[in-house]
Amino acid sequence: DADSNSFLVSRIGSIEVVKHIEDFLKLAHSFRHVENCYFLFAGMGDEHYITELSKYWKNSQNIAYAGVVSEQEKNDINAATDICLYPTEFESFGYSIAEPMSHGTPVITYNESACPETVGDGGVIVEFNNLEKLAVALVDLLVRPLYRKRLAEAAYKRWEDNFSPGGYTETIIPIYERLLNG
């Protein structure tokens, strides 16, 4: 962060109804008067749906849509992000959640599909479709820097232990060995 008093909340991933991008945008819009709190989202999706959603950021000073981003841009955004806000009802593995965790970014997401298993203690899991609880979780992370730091450290550790190439290998090889030796 160039300005340690500003916060970037982001979400990178496909833009579909089941990914609840509208919940991200509604929450971002509700934070429009919160000074130095910015929301950035990126990803591909149906152009008509994206156009429909543009009502949330069209005249906004705190919401930006980056469109489809390259791997390097995605990496740069994740590295700059303070909090990943990823409310979704469907995430088969949670790669879009694990990527920010690789940068030590805490995640706020719904208690749906693979999200709780992916996030673990590296973020906040809230009740599905509950915008109020999403907002409370976000405010909590914004105003409690030590809590945010603890979750950031846990997010990185969870990624390193479970999703990094080395961590994954250490986890999966003993499973294969047990299966083969059976």
C-alpha positions in Angstrom: 0.0 0.0 0.0 1.3 3.4 -0.9 -1.2 4.9 1.5 -1.4 2.8 4.6 -4.7 4.5 5.4 -6.5 3.2 2.3 -7.9 -0.3 1.8 -8.3 -2.3 -1.3 -11.1 -5.0 -1.3 -11.0 -7.1 -4.4 -12.5 -10.1 -6.1 -11.1 -11.8 -9.2 -13.0 -14.6 -10.9 -15.8 -15.4 -13.3 -18.8 -13.1 -13.3 -21.9 -15.3 -13.1 -25.1 -15.2 -11.1 -24.0 -18.1 -8.9 -20.8 -16.3 -8.1 -22.8 -13.5 -6.4 -20.9 -10.6 -7.9 -24.0 -8.6 -7.2 -23.5 -9.1 -3.5 -19.9 -7.9 -3.8 -21.2 -4.8 -5.7 -24.1 -4.1 -3.3 -21.7 -4.2 -0.4 -19.2 -2.0 -2.2 -21.9 0.5 -3.1 -23.0 0.6 0.6 -19.4 1.5 1.5 -19.3 4.4 -1.0 -19.1 7.0 1.9 -16.3 5.2 3.7 -13.2 7.2 3.1 -10.2 5.4 1.5 -12.0 2.1 1.0 -11.9 0.9 -2.6 -13.4 -2.1 -4.3 -11.9 -3.7 -7.4 -13.3 -6.7 -9.3 -12.1 -8.4 -12.4 -13.1 -11.3 -14.5 -14.9 -12.5 -17.6 -18.6 -13.1 -17.9 -21.7 -12.6 -20.1 -21.5 -9.0 -21.5 -25.2 -8.4 -21.0 -24.9 -9.4 -17.3 -21.9 -7.2 -16.8 -23.7 -4.3 -18.4 -26.7 -4.9 -16.1 -24.3 -4.8 -13.1 -22.6 -1.6 -14.3 -25.3 0.4 -12.5 -23.3 -0.2 -9.3 -20.0 1.2 -10.4 -21.0 3.5 -13.3 -20.8 6.8 -11.2 -18.9 5.4 -8.3 -15.7 6.8 -6.8 -15.0 3.6 -4.8 -15.7 0.7 -7.3 -13.7 -0.2 -10.4 -14.1 -3.0 -12.9 -10.8 -4.1 -14.4 -12.3 -6.5 -17.0 -10.4 -9.5 -18.0 -6.9 -9.4 -16.6 -3.7 -11.1 -17.4 -1.9 -13.5 -15.0 0.5 -10.7 -14.1 -2.2 -8.2 -13.5 -4.1 -10.7 -11.4 -1.0 -11.3 -9.4 -0.4 -7.6 -8.9 -4.0 -7.0 -7.8 -3.8 -9.9 -5.4 -0.5 -8.6 -4.0 -2.1 -5.1 -3.4 -5.3 -6.4 -1.9 -6.0 -6.0 1.8 -9.2 -8.1 1.9 -10.6 -10.5 -0.6 -14.4 -10.4 -0.6 -15.7 -13.4 -2.5 -19.3 -14.2 -1.7 -20.3 -17.1 -3.9 -22.7 -20.1 -3.7 -20.6 -22.3 -6.0 -16.8 -22.8 -6.0 -15.7 -26.3 -6.9 -12.2 -25.9 -5.6 -11.7 -22.3 -4.6 -8.7 -21.3 -6.7 -10.1 -17.8 -6.9 -10.0 -17.7 -3.1 -6.6 -19.5 -2.7 -4.8 -17.1 -5.0 -5.2 -14.1 -2.8 -4.4 -16.2 0.2 -1.0 -16.9 -1.4 -0.3 -13.2 -0.8 -1.4 -13.3 2.8 -4.8 -11.8 2.0 -7.7 -12.7 4.4 -10.9 -13.8 2.6 -14.5 -13.1 3.4 -16.9 -15.6 1.8 -20.1 -17.5 2.1 -20.5 -20.9 3.9 -21.1 -22.7 0.6 -19.5 -25.4 -1.5 -15.7 -25.5 -1.2 -15.3 -22.1 0.3 -15.1 -23.0 4.0 -12.7 -25.8 3.3 -10.5 -23.6 1.2 -10.4 -20.6 3.5 -10.2 -22.5 6.8 -8.8 -20.1 9.5 -7.5 -17.7 6.8 -10.6 -15.6 6.7 -14.2 -15.1 7.7 -17.0 -17.5 6.7 -20.5 -16.0 6.8 -24.0 -17.4 6.4 -25.1 -17.6 2.7 -26.9 -14.7 1.2 -26.5 -12.6 4.3 -25.3 -9.1 3.2 -25.5 -7.8 6.8 -23.1 -10.4 8.0 -20.8 -9.7 5.1 -20.8 -6.1 6.0 -20.1 -6.8 9.7 -17.2 -9.1 8.7 -15.7 -6.4 6.4 -16.0 -3.6 9.0 -14.4 -5.9 11.5 -11.4 -6.5 9.3 -11.1 -2.8 8.4 -11.2 -1.5 11.9 -9.2 -4.2 13.7 -5.7 -4.3 12.1 -4.3 -6.9 14.5 -7.2 -9.3 13.7 -6.7 -8.6 10.0 -3.0 -9.3 10.4 -3.6 -12.6 12.2 -6.1 -13.7 9.5 -3.6 -12.7 6.8 -0.9 -14.8 8.4 -3.3 -17.7 8.7 -4.3 -17.3 5.1 -0.8 -17.4 3.8 0.0 -20.4 6.1 -3.1 -22.3 4.9 -2.1 -21.6 1.3 1.5 -22.7 1.9 0.5 -25.9 3.7 -2.3 -27.0 1.5 -2.3 -25.3 -1.9 1.3 -24.3 -2.8 3.1 -26.8 -5.0 5.3 -28.0 -2.1 2.5 -28.1 0.4 0.2 -30.0 -1.9 2.9 -32.5 -2.7 3.6 -33.1 1.0 -0.1 -33.7 1.5 -1.0 -35.8 -1.5 2.0 -38.2 -1.7 1.3 -40.0 1.6 -2.3 -40.5 0.4 -1.2 -42.1 -2.8 1.3 -44.2 -1.0 -1.4 -45.5 1.4 -3.7 -46.2 -1.6 -1.0 -48.1 -3.6 0.2 -50.1 -0.6 -3.3 -50.7 0.4 
